[in-house]
Amino acid sequence: MSDDDATRDTQTDDRGAAGSEDVFAAELARARDLLDGEGIEALHVGVVRDGEIDTTFAQRTGGDPENEGLRALALLAAHVRTVANEAGVDAATVAGDAATLAGRVERLPADTDDLPDE
């Protein structure tokens, strides 16, 4: 994944709600294109619908277990960077907050209302 690919999924739009919907629709189409692509080795997809969180992760196995772990970590790092760009904060802050949140939940929350309070 290039630097452009890692950051272009969180482009800000100052054209208002209609513009934001256009950006969202474009990024949704991009996500679908990525999932339809050939040669996918690993994926992590997360969606929120009506406050409900759903996520999946998969990767092809059979290679070096260390490389599989690094591939999963690289996906996580790309997501952390994306969230950091969207929030306008550094990646270390997002990573720390995510690690804290992960330590507070016993299972992946199925609903945004299930996230622990600060």
C-alpha positions in Angstrom: 0.0 0.0 0.0 1.4 3.4 -0.9 1.3 6.4 1.3 -1.4 7.9 -1.0 -3.5 4.8 -0.6 -3.2 4.9 3.2 -4.3 8.5 3.5 -6.7 9.1 0.6 -9.6 7.3 2.3 -10.0 10.2 4.8 -10.1 13.3 2.6 -11.9 16.3 4.2 -14.6 18.0 2.3 -15.7 21.6 3.0 -18.7 21.6 0.7 -21.2 20.7 3.4 -23.4 17.7 3.9 -24.0 17.0 0.2 -20.3 17.2 -0.5 -19.6 14.8 2.5 -22.1 12.3 1.1 -20.3 12.5 -2.3 -17.0 11.8 -0.6 -18.5 8.9 1.4 -20.1 7.4 -1.8 -16.7 7.7 -3.6 -14.8 6.0 -0.7 -17.5 3.3 -0.5 -17.1 2.6 -4.2 -13.3 2.5 -3.7 -13.7 0.0 -0.9 -15.8 -2.2 -3.1 -13.2 -2.0 -5.9 -10.5 -3.0 -3.4 -12.4 -6.0 -2.3 -13.1 -7.1 -5.9 -9.4 -6.8 -6.8 -7.2 -9.8 -7.6 -4.3 -11.0 -5.4 -5.8 -10.0 -2.0 -3.6 -11.5 0.7 -5.4 -10.1 3.7 -8.3 -7.9 4.6 -9.9 -6.2 7.5 -13.3 -4.6 7.0 -15.4 -2.8 9.6 -18.8 -1.1 9.2 -21.2 0.7 11.4 -24.9 0.6 10.6 -27.5 2.2 12.9 -24.9 2.2 15.6 -24.1 -1.5 15.3 -20.5 -2.5 14.7 -19.6 -5.4 12.5 -16.0 -6.4 11.5 -14.2 -9.2 9.8 -10.5 -10.1 9.3 -9.0 -12.8 7.1 -5.7 -13.6 5.5 -4.3 -16.3 3.4 -2.2 -18.7 5.3 0.5 -21.2 4.4 3.4 -18.9 4.4 5.8 -17.7 7.1 3.8 -17.1 10.3 6.0 -14.1 11.1 5.0 -12.5 7.8 1.4 -13.3 8.5 1.7 -11.5 11.8 3.4 -8.5 10.2 0.8 -8.4 7.5 -2.0 -8.2 10.1 0.0 -5.5 12.0 0.5 -3.5 8.8 -3.3 -3.5 8.3 -3.8 -2.3 11.8 -1.2 0.4 11.4 -2.9 1.6 8.2 -6.2 1.9 10.1 -4.6 3.7 13.0 -3.0 6.2 10.5 -6.4 6.7 8.7 -8.1 7.4 12.0 -5.3 9.8 13.1 -5.6 11.7 9.8 -9.4 11.9 10.1 -9.1 13.1 13.7 -6.3 15.5 13.1 -4.1 13.9 15.8 -0.9 11.9 15.7 -0.9 8.1 15.2 0.6 7.4 18.6 -2.3 9.1 20.3 -4.8 7.0 18.3 -2.8 3.8 18.9 -2.7 4.5 22.6 -6.4 5.3 22.8 -7.2 2.2 20.8 -5.1 0.0 23.0 -6.8 1.4 26.1 -10.2 0.8 24.6 -9.3 -2.7 23.6 -8.1 -3.4 27.1 -11.5 -2.3 28.5 -13.7 -4.4 26.3 -13.9 -8.2 26.8 -15.3 -8.7 23.3 -15.7 -6.7 20.2 -18.6 -4.4 20.8 -21.6 -5.2 18.7 -23.0 -1.7 19.2 -21.5 1.7 19.6 -23.5 2.0 22.8 -21.5 -0.9 24.2 -18.2 1.1 24.1 -17.0 1.9 27.6 -17.2 5.4 28.9 -13.9 7.4 29.4 
